[in-house]
């Protein structure tokens, strides 16, 4: 399926690496003008911006001020916002600890980074999205459905992101704005370097041991391609959905 986003303006938060960078690349390849928002520039993002219609905005979109800056700069440069991809996220600062050991500060860090970033960017972008009849794609996680005890706070907050997205989809459908979530499982990004075996057979066994039926991690571009589809007119009848892309890790009964 060929997806054209010519004439569309997309904003991606958490855009400097991993899934966020892959989404920037796929959106740009589809013809969209892309604003890539990140606290810090990466060499990969910088190189991509030299050859594609990608504008980098260095801002902390976790904060209200940073989120507003990103949207205002987008509209100043392109005059509109059609697509918002909320990709900012972080995992528990201390993993594999019990519930009683997680501090209020650690809970609030997860809430700020994973949930409030979505709230603040969405709130800042919605007035423009409503004008265009736009689309929001929130990057959640499969742990929203299958929580992991060793990253308990992140699991709980990602579930809140998925729940919030459904509420937004319901409220803003009448205004022409669609809202969906993507729930990636293990994805081959920098966080797995030194952990995921380089040997293909060992990597396959590693994935199978983690319960991934297809025997491999997702590639960032696979998540990005799903995001581009959900943001496009090909998905014009889809809102309030939550799309798992995890190679069969979350087992479902149909």
C-alpha positions in Angstrom: 0.0 0.0 0.0 1.4 3.4 -1.0 0.7 6.1 1.6 1.0 9.7 0.6 1.1 12.4 3.2 1.9 15.2 0.7 0.6 18.5 2.1 0.4 17.2 5.7 2.4 18.6 8.6 3.4 16.2 11.3 4.9 16.7 14.8 6.8 13.9 16.5 8.0 14.2 20.1 10.9 12.2 21.4 12.2 12.2 17.9 16.0 11.9 18.2 16.5 8.2 18.2 14.8 4.7 18.2 11.1 4.5 17.4 10.8 8.3 17.3 13.5 8.8 14.7 12.1 5.9 12.6 8.7 7.6 12.7 10.2 10.9 11.5 11.9 9.1 8.7 8.8 7.2 7.5 6.6 10.3 7.7 9.1 12.2 5.6 9.4 9.4 3.1 5.6 9.6 2.8 5.8 13.2 1.8 4.9 15.0 5.1 6.6 18.0 6.4 7.9 16.9 9.8 8.7 18.8 13.0 11.0 16.6 15.1 10.9 17.7 18.7 13.6 16.5 21.1 15.5 17.8 24.2 18.8 16.9 22.5 19.9 16.7 18.9 21.2 13.4 17.6 23.6 13.0 14.7 21.1 10.7 12.9 18.3 13.1 13.1 20.5 16.0 12.1 21.7 14.1 9.0 18.1 13.2 8.0 17.0 16.8 8.3 19.6 17.9 5.7 18.1 15.8 3.0 14.4 15.8 3.9 11.6 18.2 4.8 12.4 17.8 8.6 12.5 20.7 11.0 14.2 20.1 14.3 12.9 21.9 17.4 15.0 21.5 20.5 12.6 21.6 23.4 11.5 19.6 26.4 8.0 18.7 25.4 7.4 17.0 28.8 6.9 20.5 30.1 4.0 22.8 29.4 6.3 25.5 28.1 8.2 23.1 25.9 5.1 21.5 24.4 3.7 24.9 23.6 6.9 26.0 22.0 6.9 23.0 19.7 3.4 23.6 18.4 3.9 27.3 18.0 7.1 26.9 16.1 5.4 24.3 13.9 2.5 26.6 13.0 4.9 29.6 12.5 6.9 27.6 10.0 4.2 25.5 8.2 0.9 27.2 9.1 -0.9 24.1 10.3 -0.7 20.8 12.2 -2.3 17.7 10.7 -0.6 14.9 12.7 0.7 14.5 16.2 2.8 11.5 17.3 3.4 11.5 21.0 6.5 9.3 21.5 8.2 10.6 24.6 8.7 7.9 27.2 11.0 6.5 29.8 11.1 3.4 32.0 11.4 3.0 35.8 14.6 4.6 37.2 15.1 1.5 39.4 13.9 -1.8 38.0 13.1 -5.1 39.6 12.2 -3.6 43.0 9.0 -4.2 44.9 6.0 -1.9 45.1 6.9 -0.8 48.7 10.3 0.4 47.5 9.0 2.7 44.8 9.1 6.3 46.0 6.6 9.1 45.3 9.3 10.8 43.3 9.8 7.8 41.1 6.0 7.5 40.6 5.8 11.1 39.7 8.7 10.9 37.3 6.9 8.2 35.3 3.7 10.2 35.4 5.4 13.4 34.2 7.4 11.8 31.4 5.0 9.1 30.1 1.6 10.7 30.7 1.9 14.4 31.2 4.0 14.7 28.1 1.1 13.3 26.1 -1.4 15.5 27.9 0.6 18.7 27.4 1.5 18.1 23.7 -2.0 17.1 22.9 -3.5 20.1 24.6 -1.2 22.4 22.8 -1.8 20.8 19.4 -5.5 20.2 19.5 -6.7 23.7 18.5 -4.7 23.3 15.3 -5.6 19.6 14.7 -9.3 20.5 15.0 -8.9 23.1 12.2 -7.4 20.5 9.9 -9.3 17.4 11.0 -6.2 15.7 12.1 -4.9 12.5 13.7 -3.1 11.7 16.9 -1.0 8.6 17.5 0.2 7.9 21.0 3.0 5.4 21.5 2.0 3.4 24.5 3.3 -0.1 25.2 2.2 -3.8 25.4 2.9 -3.5 29.2 -0.3 -1.4 29.3 -2.1 -4.8 28.7 0.5 -7.2 30.2 2.1 -5.3 33.1 5.6 -6.3 34.2 6.3 -6.3 37.9 9.9 -5.2 37.4 8.8 -2.0 35.7 5.6 -1.5 37.7 5.3 2.3 37.6 5.9 2.4 33.8 3.3 -0.3 33.3 0.7 1.5 35.2 1.3 4.8 33.5 1.3 3.4 30.0 -2.1 1.9 30.8 -3.2 5.4 31.7 -1.9 6.7 28.3 -4.0 4.0 26.5 -7.1 4.8 28.6 -6.7 8.6 28.0 -6.4 8.0 24.3 -9.7 6.3 24.2 -11.3 9.1 26.0 -9.8 11.7 23.6 -11.0 9.6 20.7 -14.5 9.8 22.0 -14.5 13.5 22.8 -12.9 14.8 19.6 -14.4 12.4 17.0 -17.2 14.9 16.3 -14.5 17.6 15.7 -12.8 15.4 13.1 -9.8 14.4 15.2 -8.9 10.7 15.3 -6.9 9.3 18.2 -5.2 5.8 18.4 -2.5 4.1 20.3 0.3 1.8 19.3 1.6 -0.7 21.8 5.0 -2.0 20.9 6.7 -4.9 22.5 10.4 -5.5 22.6 11.9 -3.4 19.8 15.5 -3.4 18.6 16.7 0.0 19.7 19.8 1.3 21.4 18.5 0.3 24.9 19.0 -3.4 23.9 22.6 -3.0 22.7 24.8 -5.4 24.7 21.8 -7.4 25.8 20.3 -8.7 22.5 22.7 -11.3 21.1 24.2 -10.5 17.7 24.2 -14.1 16.5 20.9 -14.6 14.6 20.1 -18.0 16.1 21.0 -16.8 19.6 18.9 -13.7 19.1 16.0 -15.8 18.0 16.2 -18.1 21.0 16.5 -15.0 23.3 13.2 -13.6 21.8 11.5 -17.0 22.1 12.6 -17.3 25.7 10.9 -13.9 26.3 7.6 -15.3 24.9 7.8 -13.6 21.5 6.1 -16.1 19.2 7.7 -14.8 16.0 11.1 -15.3 17.5 12.5 -11.8 17.0 12.3 -8.2 18.2 10.4 -5.6 16.2 12.4 -3.2 14.1 11.7 0.5 14.7 10.6 1.0 11.1 7.9 -1.6 11.6 6.4 0.4 14.4 6.9 3.6 12.4 5.0 2.2 9.4 2.0 1.4 11.6 2.1 5.0 12.9 2.1 6.4 9.4 -0.8 4.2 8.4 -2.9 5.3 11.4 -2.1 8.9 10.7 -3.1 8.7 7.1 -6.4 8.9 5.3 -6.2 5.1 4.8 -7.2 4.8 8.4 -9.9 7.5 8.2 -12.5 5.1 9.9 -10.2 4.1 12.7 -10.3 5.9 16.1 -10.1 4.8 19.7 -8.0 1.7 18.7 -5.0 0.2 20.5 -2.7 -1.7 18.1 -0.3 -4.2 19.6 2.9 -4.9 17.6 4.9 -7.4 19.6 5.4 -10.5 17.6 2.7 -12.4 19.6 4.0 -11.6 23.1 0.6 -10.7 24.4 -1.5 -13.8 24.0 -5.1 -13.1 23.0 -8.1 -15.4 22.8 -10.4 -14.5 19.9 
